[in-house]
Amino acid sequence: MSDALIIIDMQAGSFGEATPRFDAEGLVARLNALAGRVRARNGLVVFVQHDDPPGGAHAPGTPGWQVLPGLVRDDGDVSIRKTTCDCFHGTDLESLLRGRDAARLFLTGCATDFCVDTTVRRAAIKGFETWAPADGHTTADRPHLSAPQIIEHHNYVWADLIAPAGPVRVMSCADILAGPLSE
C-alpha cells in the first residue's frame, strides 16, 4: 500500500485580505511537512486546482489560480484540475490513485466545508483508507459559524462517517508524522 497526499485548492485566489483563512500560514507549513514525508516514503503528492470560468477568482492562468507560493512542489508531484467541489468528479484522480496503488489518502486543503468535505466523503465511499488531518484543512468564517467551529465540526463528522473502509481517520498532522508517516 502506498500513500497519497491530496492538497486541495490551496490557490492564491482563496487567500488574502478579502478572504482570510484560518491559520493559513501554519497550514502551509504543516502541508509542506506532510508532503516531504510522503515523498520520502515514495508516495504521491497531488495538487488539485479549481478552474473557474473566465473572470472568476480561480480562472486558469490568472494569479488567483496559482498554487500558493509557500507550498513546496516537487518534479514528481502531480497536478489535477477540477470544476466542482468533488476532486473525483470529471477528473482522472481515482484512476491515478489506483494506478499508483495509493490505498491510504491524506486529504487536506481549502475549504473545509466545501471541496475538502466533498472529497473526503467521496474517497471514503470509494473504499480508500481516508485520513483527514485535523489541522490539515482550513476555511473562512461564515455568517453562522467561525472557521475553527467549522473545522471542529467536520473533524467530528468525518471521524464517525460510515464508509466501506471504515470511518475517516482524524488526527493532527504532528501525530500523523509521528505515527502512520513515521520513518
Sequence and secondary structure as in RCSB ss.txt:
>XXXX:A:sequence
MSDALIIIDMQAGSFGEATPRFDAEGLVARLNALAGRVRARNGLVVFVQHDDPPGGAHAPGTPGWQVLPGLVRDD
GDVSIRKTTCDCFHGTDLESLLRGRDAARLFLTGCATDFCVDTTVRRAAIKGFETWAPADGHTTADRPHLSAPQI
IEHHNYVWADLIAPAGPVRVMSCADILAGPLSE
>XXXX:A:secstr
 EEEEEEE  BGGG SSSS  TTHHHHHHHHHHHHHHHHHTT EEEEEEE   TTSTT TTSGGGSB TTS   T
T EEEEESSS SSTTSSHHHHHHHTTEEEEEEEEE IIIIIHHHHHHHHHTT EEE  TTSEE    SSS HHHH
HHHHHHHHHT   TT S B   HHHHHHTTT  
